[in-house]
Amino acid sequence: MSVITFKPKAVSTKLLTTLNPRTREIIVNRYGLNKPDRMTLESIGKNYGITRERVRQIENFALATIKKSKEYKDNLFIFDELKKVIKDLGLVVSEDHLMKHISKDPVIQNHINLYLALGDNFIKHKGDDIFHPHFSVNKENAENVRNALNGLYESITPEELVKEEEIYERFLKHLGETLKEYKNNKEVIYRYLALSKAIGKNQLNEWGHTSSPHIKARGIKDYAYLIMRKKGEPMHFKDVASEINKIFGKKAHVATCHNELIKDDRFVLVGRGMYGLKDWGHTGGVVRDVIETVMKEEKRPLGKDELVKLVLAKRMVKPNTVIVNLQNSKEFKKNKDGLWLLA
């Protein structure tokens, strides 16, 4: 069911009757009323042998002429309908979502863009490095949403990943008491979040900075990190490759996956073909190195059983392997209480 009652192409035909043929053609090309692609000021200027600034002047004059016409006054209801659509979407909405919500047809979307340029109640906020282009019917509402998004961004560290439920709650805190009529509407809140270019989510519905490889994965190693983080325990490189194929739909060859895990210091070989994350406290090197790391971390003599337990938390080996390595008298020794420490 359409969210608007009027037929955009029919309305546009009426509105453009007030313009002379050349001006009408310029508006049709500038807004893409006959085809999906909208022509630039420069390309239209080349067609007519005039400057891009002159084209801009003609466009502005044409819009002003239409707004003074009887046809415009006869069709004021379309602006009320579009205002209601934007209000229903949360008063602030990205241009892309608004257009797709009204119609999937790009030409119809171009007609809607013309009406938003003609209407007095619509504010278009241009896109930049931080936000996608968006529309509102109130500057203050749009500013409140942008400020809340900036606050949310600053609350997330560059490498942090935030669960979907938490990102929702965090954003509401930054939004404060503004736009409170939409706070229980998750669809609207996620539309607000979608305005940001700086914050996004990965395919596991974890949110963070879009500059992070955890959000925009740049290769097999980044997908592997997300897979292992989700699993929460060491995995064999063959299983990692299989899960990348299954969850992300990426063709991860086993050998390639293994090579990426070896080269990236986020991963630690903890057993035969088994990898864990450095974040989990796993330590690289041979078993002797792991024992040494544990002793340095604990800064005290350790009993055999406790020492074995601590080493096994960092490396998947048999307990006896740890005990055998302790016999290296150049590295380790027992004190008079039978506790182990560095030699």
Order of alpha helices (4+ residues) and beta strands (2+ residues): alpha-alpha-alpha-alpha-alpha-alpha-beta-alpha-alpha-beta-beta-alpha-beta-alpha-alpha-beta-beta-alpha-beta-alpha-alpha-beta-beta-alpha-alpha-alpha-beta-beta
